[in-house]
Amino acid sequence: MHACTGYKTVLFFCCLLFWAPIMGQKKLADAPKIAPALLIKDLQTLHKILKQNHPSIYWYTPKDSMDFYFSSALASVKDSMSVWAFKNVVASYLAKIKCGHTSVHFSPKLTKQYAKYRFPQFPLQLKVWKDSAVVIGNIYTRDSVLKRGTIITAINQLPIKPLVDSIYGIMSTDGNSINFKSQVLTNNFSSWYKARFGDADSVYQISYIDSAGNSKTSSIAAYVPPKPKKDSLSSTTAAISKPKLPKPAVPKKWTLFIDSSANTAFMRVTSFSGSGLRKFIRQSFRTIKTSGVKNLVVDLRENGGGNIKNSTRLSQYISDHAFKIADSVVASNRGISKVPFSNFFNVVYYALAKSVISKKETDGKFHFKRFEKHYYKPIIKNHFDGSVYILQGGYTFSASTLFTSPLIKQKNVTIVGEETGGGYYGNSAMMIPNIKLPNSQLFFRLPLYRLVMDKTRPKGGGVMPDVLVDPSSYAIKQGFDIKLETVKKMIQQKN
């Protein structure tokens, strides 16, 4: 289980409690509707933009299939729909591209509008993988049945596998790997459940396995925050004051811990974005060199990507050879076509940048030659030559796989964990403007470049670990990090 899962669960439930006394709540069925003709225009706009600009729209799914899915999306808009419901239509269509950087989300305005529909909420947080689901949090903390570590087999008589597959249908990921989807779903199961199945249920039937291994069923109420008491808060105070709740400590993006007794440095990098990362990397390898440890653990399980320059810099301190970012980095055109003028300020920077860095080649595509031709040499000063263990999981994505790419076959590097969510062969990313659909006001992410890390690799999956360590209901129940403990044991045995 990811080290951050417990923190995210606590943060989620704290958010529930924070919003409880100050938000007037409504059911999703009460959300305002938009006429079908306007929603169909948005789908047509989306389809045109993707065909003209997306570099990999037919990379995994053939054109005739994508056209069929588009027709299916149009056919599903038979009546007026709320933006919440229409978002699922768009998400389902985009998911067929199989690109983790192509997704749909609410605009800031819509996010604020739909906050009033936050509750009622499914009360359990679940860790999901393959066909398994295990409780990692329950808003009803006194519940003695559905406790942390309990294996869930069905919700409202729908078995976990088809239930989860249904939610996966509105999620985007790279290729055919579902590990990214499973970790994103784990990070906020309640919200994804509501997005897919709505909030009509006031009570949920939960099928589970008890401690003796028997199949049982229990009921649990949807979580609806209690209204503030009139005698304790005036209507004015209730509307403007915030309850004084302890705020969970936000962990740092990057940490380094030296365990001299284990002869090991533990580096946790949760993102390759943010100012100060290059300085952190430089200082960390100086500290590692000074400490004299012979083992380095790089934890990327929470790392969804970020700046390629930063991921490359980290690779340079570990790689024993010069390497390229990619074999090819290609865009469909020099600018950005078919985008409504209302998006001018969203795309003008990207269009100008593409025109500067792209060069048309004989294949008719526009190439980013810098990443295709330039070799990055290892950084000699404070370079680490000991044993390296890379911890990865489903949320290891985008620039994280670019970091790992040149290290995959290196003799002193061992990859531990699960298959990454980020593609082993490549991805579509680099420049990703947000495009607003004019009628629904939904935003969708449009990657402009297709990046192939190594054209000799198979396409469709993520980076596979050298040592596979799947999640464990026992580890979740006992509260220990099974992947990290596996690495520690490997180091102990080597020592």
Secondary structure by P-SEA (a helix, b strand, c coil): cccaaaaaaaaaaaaaaaaccccccccccccccccaaaaaaaaaaaaaaaaaccccccccccaaaaaaaaaaaaaaccccccaaaaaaaaaaaaaaaccccccccccaaaaaaacccccccccccccccccbbbbccccccccccccccccccccccccaaaaaaaaacccccccccaaaaaaaaaacaaaaaaacccccccbbbbbbbccccccbbbbbccccccccccccccccccccccccccccbbbbcbbbbbcccccbbbbbbccccccaaaaaaaaaaaaaaaacccbbbbbccccccccaaaaaaaaaacccbbbbcccbbbbccccccccccccccccaaaaaaaaaccccccccbbbcccccccccccccccccccbbbbbccccccaaaaaaaccccccccbbbcccccccccccccccbbbbbbcccccbbbbbbcbbbbccccccccccccccccccccaaaaaacccaaaaaaaaaaaaac
